């Protein structure tokens, strides 16, 4: 692969992203930075096809990039532009300002990406596990039925119904509530270890063994909080895209939570994955994601899913800017959180 063939490959990818049509040698030969004949370019394109970087959809058509061609283009050939001040201001406005609560900040970032790229936005949010427990309530709701309500400092609300062997007296309920307040209020969700919760079960059971289901309910809620929350918004953009198989999109939407493990993989900077690699259900697609952080810890991922023929030069700077901006805002002040009175996620 000499420099000329690499320039031809980059030019084919750029033209195909711009037009959506197979690219011929004549179109490439007219570009100012490609100073060779159309015949030479045809030979180079034929060689790139043999190497697996280009393909010819029809015998008489030009070439289009394969996912290997995109991968080489992204990894070695693409030069990313700097965002203009106007673009940064627009992104800041779409985020909603410096005082937006964390969860709304992330929702706004996803909505901004969907609007600007016309792709689906994918978000994972592990922020709840970096928050602290601000309130635990036990609410009688029926005969021997009690609902545990667990609220964290970032506004996450979890609840679970527990059935006990018999109804609790006011004194017993007050004991449990007081015990939980002393041992859990202000504790980081990430610090809720199995050993700590086992000790609580033992201590509560010593007072009254019938209370242990309530502590076990808290254990289950804490595990839920430690899981990453995955959201894919703008799925209709995938369904309306002619370049994607509709049935594959439907299967992806139905099984989108299979992405969680993929997005939990540790990485730094921008990651680009292709459906053609078997990463997810949509074959002719790409996913561009980056991590955002809170006070130095990974707090989630933000990105887009669209066809392979997306404008990487345009989208990557957007995602890079948004994830850095979110990280800065989430790390500035713990006050940028949802209040405990905020409603739960739908």
Buried (B, 14 or more C-beta within 10 A) or exposed (E): EEEBBBBBBBBBBBBBBEEEEBBBBEBBBEBEEBEBEBEBBBBBBBBBBEBEBBBBEEEEEBBBBBBBBBBBBBEEBBEEEEBEEEBBEBBBEBBBEEEBBBBBBBBBBBBBBBEBBBBBBBBBBBBBBBBBBBBBBBEBEEEEEBBBBBBBBBBBBBBBEBEBEEEBEEEBBEBBBEBBBEBBEEEEBBEBEEEBBEEBBEEBEEEEEBBBBBBBBBBEBBBBBEEBBBBBBBBEBBEEBEEBBEEBBBBBBEEBEEBBEBBBEEEEEBBBBBBBEEBBBBBBBBBBBBBBBBEEEBBBBBBBBBBBBBBBBBBBBBBBBBBEBBBEBBBEEBEBBBEBEBEEBE
